[in-house]
Amino acid sequence: MSDEPAPGRRPGEPPGRRHGEPPGGRYGDDAGDAGPVGPELAVALRHLAQDHETPAAVPGAEIRRRAVRRRRRRGAALATAGTAGLGTLALVLAVVLTGGGDTRSVPPAASHGVRTPPPATTVPSPAPVAATVDLVRHELTAGGRTVPVSAGTEGSATPTGLMTVTAKYESAMLPGTVVGWNREYQVKSAWVVRLRGPDDSTGYLLALDWDEKAPGNYDSTGGAIGLRGKDAMWLYKMLTPGSLVRVVGPDPATSAPSAPTGPDPVPTPDPTRPDATGTAAGARDTETGAASAQDTATARPESTATREGGADDRAGADGGSVPR
């Protein structure tokens, strides 16, 4: 055997011993000299842990039950969170698709024995009448003011009804028949307002500059409504296209003649006048007597001739003549 040191050994170190291994083996030949290392330390630590071990507050079965409950609560919490997330997503999608409008319908409250009336429909109020023309009184009322007018003569009646202003002119040429002149003429009139009736009839409001005595006194136009010059200018400035003018004519019920209601009454005879028996009754008796006599003469002409012949014979026998 060579005295050269083996690799990994110190000089003078016996063979079979590792470098750094204490004498007497891995854990030392003398435990008392090596100290509490290795298994002794582990044993000491184990004893220390057992001495200071705290017993469980609950038995093992209860610990397992608690663990099961914790798992269930965790699962329920996850399910709730997932449901809330889905609901939020659905709400966001609904808002995006519907534009944020509330599309939920709220059912009406239940009523026992009480019928809810249907909602009242709003009827638009008619436009106010700007002017009213009374053809019977020959007056026009507008804006709290009344002025005289002249209307169409007999045979050229002025259109009546609710009429609408369609146009107006400071001066215009109108047919002579409208103002009451010959149809061959064109008459220039001032402050002309054209009207349109419900039956598509046309009327005019104008100034009667050539006959200012007619308004309020007599009718002189061919269907137009004539006013004095200053009144026509005032009305022209007040009315606008679209204004309503009501033209009222005579009532047909009052202007039409009354129909007979029954037979003529028979006059009562006057007791103080015996000869006054009633004209109608006497006339009827006379007509009845004349008709009876005519019927008798027609039915028996031979009797009349016989009577006349007998009278002639008697007159001849007596020696006289019958005047004829």
C-alpha positions in Angstrom: 0.0 0.0 0.0 1.3 3.4 -0.9 1.5 6.2 1.6 0.2 8.7 -1.1 -3.0 10.3 0.0 -6.0 9.2 -1.9 -7.9 11.8 -3.9 -10.4 13.7 -1.7 -8.7 12.7 1.6 -6.6 14.8 3.8 -3.1 13.6 4.7 -3.2 11.3 7.7 -6.9 10.6 7.2 -7.7 6.9 7.4 -9.1 5.3 4.3 -12.9 4.7 4.0 -13.7 8.1 5.5 -15.2 10.8 3.4 -13.9 14.3 3.3 -15.5 16.4 6.0 -17.1 13.3 7.7 -16.5 13.5 11.5 -14.4 10.7 13.0 -16.4 7.7 14.1 -18.7 7.5 11.1 -21.3 9.8 9.5 -22.9 10.7 12.8 -19.8 10.3 14.9 -18.6 7.4 16.9 -19.6 8.9 20.1 -23.0 10.4 20.3 -22.2 12.2 23.4 -19.3 14.1 21.7 -21.3 14.7 18.4 -24.2 16.5 20.1 -27.9 16.3 19.2 -27.8 16.2 15.4 -29.5 14.0 12.9 -32.2 11.7 14.2 -31.9 13.1 17.7 -32.8 16.6 16.5 -35.8 15.3 14.6 -36.9 13.4 17.6 -36.5 16.4 19.8 -38.5 18.6 17.5 -41.2 16.0 17.3 -41.5 15.9 21.0 -41.5 19.6 21.2 -44.4 19.8 18.7 -46.4 17.1 20.6 -45.9 18.9 23.8 -47.2 22.2 22.4 -49.9 20.7 20.1 -53.3 22.3 20.5 -56.2 19.8 20.2 -58.9 20.6 17.5 -62.0 22.6 18.8 -64.4 20.3 16.9 -64.3 16.7 15.9 -63.2 15.7 12.5 -66.7 14.9 11.2 -67.8 18.5 11.9 -64.7 19.8 10.1 -65.7 17.8 7.1 -69.2 19.1 7.2 -68.0 22.6 7.4 -65.8 22.0 4.4 -68.7 20.7 2.4 -70.8 23.8 3.4 -68.0 26.0 2.3 -67.8 24.3 -1.1 -71.6 24.7 -1.5 -71.5 28.4 -0.6 -68.7 29.0 -3.0 -70.6 27.2 -5.7 -73.8 29.3 -4.9 -71.8 32.5 -5.0 -70.3 31.7 -8.3 -73.7 30.8 -9.7 -75.2 34.1 -8.4 -72.4 36.0 -9.9 -72.8 34.3 -13.3 -76.6 35.0 -13.3 -76.0 38.7 -12.4 -73.5 38.9 -15.2 -75.9 37.4 -17.7 -78.7 39.8 -16.6 -76.4 42.8 -16.9 -75.3 41.7 -20.4 -79.0 41.2 -21.4 -79.9 44.7 -20.1 -77.0 46.3 -22.0 -78.0 44.5 -25.2 -81.6 45.6 -24.8 -80.6 49.2 -24.3 -78.3 49.1 -27.3 -80.9 47.5 -29.6 -83.9 49.5 -28.5 -82.1 52.9 -28.2 -82.7 53.2 -24.5 -86.5 53.4 -24.8 -88.6 51.7 -22.1 -90.5 49.0 -23.9 -92.1 47.5 -20.9 -95.9 47.6 -20.8 -97.5 48.3 -17.4 -100.9 46.5 -17.1 -103.7 48.8 -15.9 -104.8 48.4 -12.3 -107.7 46.0 -11.9 -111.0 47.7 -11.1 -114.0 45.9 -9.6 -117.3 47.0 -11.2 -116.0 50.3 -12.5 -115.7 51.0 -16.2 -113.0 53.3 -17.2 -114.3 55.8 -19.8 -112.5 56.0 -23.0 -110.1 58.9 -23.4 -111.9 62.0 -24.8 -110.9 62.9 -28.3 -109.9 66.5 -28.8 -112.0 68.2 -31.3 -110.3 71.2 -32.9 -112.3 74.4 -32.3 -113.5 76.1 -35.5 -111.9 79.3 -36.5 -113.7 82.5 -35.3 -115.9 84.4 -37.8 -114.3 87.7 -38.6 -117.4 89.4 -40.0 -121.1 88.8 -40.2 -123.4 90.2 -43.0 -127.2 90.5 -42.3 -128.9 90.9 -45.7 -132.3 91.5 -44.1 -131.1 94.4 -41.9 -128.5 95.6 -44.5 -125.7 95.5 -41.9 -122.2 94.2 -41.6 -120.7 93.6 -38.1 -117.0 93.1 -37.6 -114.5 94.0 -34.8 -117.3 95.4 -32.6 -118.4 97.8 -35.4 -121.5 97.8 -37.5 -121.7 99.4 -41.0 -124.5 99.6 -43.6 -124.3 97.4 -46.8 -126.2 97.0 -50.0 -126.7 93.5 -51.5 -128.0 91.9 -54.7 -131.3 93.0 -56.2 -134.2 90.6 -56.9 -133.1 88.0 -59.4 -129.4 88.6 -58.5 -129.3 87.2 -55.0 -126.2 87.4 -52.9 -124.7 84.0 -52.0 -125.2 83.2 -48.3 -123.5 80.9 -45.8 -120.0 80.7 -44.2 -117.6 82.1 -46.8 -113.8 82.3 -46.8 -111.6 85.2 -47.9 -109.5 84.0 -50.8 -108.0 87.2 -52.1 -108.2 91.0 -51.9 -107.3 93.9 -54.2 -107.0 97.6 -53.7 -108.7 98.0 -57.1 -109.9 95.5 -59.6 -112.0 95.3 -62.8 -115.2 93.4 -62.2 -117.9 92.3 -64.6 -120.8 94.7 -64.8 -123.3 91.9 -63.8 -121.6 91.6 -60.4 -122.0 95.3 -59.5 -125.5 95.6 -61.0 -124.5 97.2 -64.4 -124.9 96.0 -67.9 -123.0 92.8 -68.7 -121.2 94.5 -71.5 -119.2 96.7 -69.1 -116.2 96.2 -67.0 -116.4 98.2 -63.8 -113.3 99.3 -61.8 -114.0 99.1 -58.1 -111.8 99.8 -55.0 -111.1 97.8 -51.9 -112.3 94.5 -53.4 -112.4 91.3 -51.2 -113.1 88.0 -52.9 -115.1 85.3 -51.0 -115.5 81.6 -51.7 -118.6 79.8 -50.4 -119.0 76.1 -49.3 -120.8 75.3 -52.6 -117.9 76.9 -54.6 -119.9 80.1 -55.1 -118.0 83.4 -55.4 -118.9 86.6 -53.6 -117.4 90.1 -53.4 -117.1 92.8 -50.8 -116.4 96.1 -52.5 -116.8 99.9 -52.3 -119.9 101.4 -54.0 -118.1 104.7 -54.9 -120.7 105.4 -57.6 -123.8 105.0 -55.3 -122.9 105.5 -51.7 -126.5 106.2 -50.8 -127.4 102.5 -51.4 -125.7 100.9 -48.4 -128.3 100.6 -45.6 -131.2 101.9 -47.8 -131.7 99.6 -50.7 -130.2 96.8 -52.8 -128.4 97.9 -56.0 -125.8 95.3 -56.9 -125.8 92.1 -59.0 -124.9 89.9 -56.0 -121.9 91.7 -54.5 -122.0 93.2 -51.0 -121.4 96.9 -51.4 -120.2 99.3 -48.7 -119.4 103.0 -48.5 -115.8 103.9 -49.5 -114.4 104.5 -46.0 -116.2 101.4 -44.6 -114.8 99.3 -47.5 -111.3 100.5 -46.8 -111.6 99.7 -43.1 -112.9 96.2 -43.8 -110.2 95.6 -46.4 -107.5 96.3 -43.9 -109.1 94.1 -41.2 -109.7 91.0 -43.3 -106.9 88.7 -44.5 -106.9 85.6 -46.7 -108.4 82.8 -44.8 -110.7 84.9 -42.7 -114.3 83.7 -42.3 -117.3 85.8 -43.3 -120.8 84.7 -42.5 -123.6 85.9 -44.8 -127.1 85.5 -43.4 -130.1 85.9 -45.7 -133.8 86.0 -45.1 -135.4 83.0 -43.5 -137.2 80.9 -46.2 -139.8 79.8 -43.7 -140.9 83.4 -43.0 -140.6 84.7 -46.6 -142.6 81.9 -48.3 -146.4 82.3 -48.6 -148.5 80.3 -46.1 -150.4 77.3 -47.5 -154.2 77.0 -46.9 -155.0 75.2 -43.7 -158.7 74.1 -44.4 -162.0 74.9 -46.2 -163.5 78.3 -46.1 -165.7 78.8 -43.1 -169.5 79.1 -43.7 -170.8 82.6 -42.6 -173.4 82.6 -39.8 -176.7 84.2 -40.7 -177.6 87.4 -38.9 -180.9 86.9 -36.9 -181.8 90.6 -37.2 -181.8 90.3 -41.0 -184.2 87.6 -42.2 -183.1 88.0 -45.8 -179.4 87.5 -44.9 -179.0 83.7 -45.0 -175.4 83.7 -46.1 -173.8 84.3 -49.4 -172.1 81.0 -49.7 -175.2 79.0 -48.6 -177.5 81.0 -50.9 -175.2 80.5 -53.9 -175.0 76.8 -53.3 -178.8 76.6 -53.1 -179.2 78.6 -56.3 -176.7 76.3 -58.1 -178.5 73.2 -56.8 -181.9 74.5 -58.0 -180.6 75.4 -61.4 -179.1 72.0 -61.8 -182.3 70.3 -60.8 -184.3 72.3 -63.3 -181.9 71.5 -66.1 -182.0 67.8 -65.3 -185.8 67.9 -65.3 -186.0 69.7 -68.6 -183.5 67.3 -70.2 -185.2 64.2 -68.9 -188.8 65.1 -69.9 -188.8 67.5 -72.9 -192.1 66.1 -74.2 -193.9 67.1 -71.0 -192.7 70.7 -71.4 -193.9 70.7 -75.1 -197.2 69.3 -74.1 -197.7 71.9 -71.5 -196.8 74.7 -73.9 -199.2 73.2 -76.5 -202.0 73.0 -74.0 -201.4 76.6 -73.1 -201.6 77.7 -76.7 -204.8 75.8 -77.3 -206.4 77.4 -74.3 -205.3 80.8 -75.4 -206.7 80.2 -78.9 -210.0 79.2 -77.5 -210.2 82.3 -75.4 -209.4 84.4 -78.4 -206.1 85.8 -77.0 -202.3 85.5 -77.9 -199.3 84.5 -75.8 -196.4 86.8 -76.1 -193.2 85.3 -77.1 
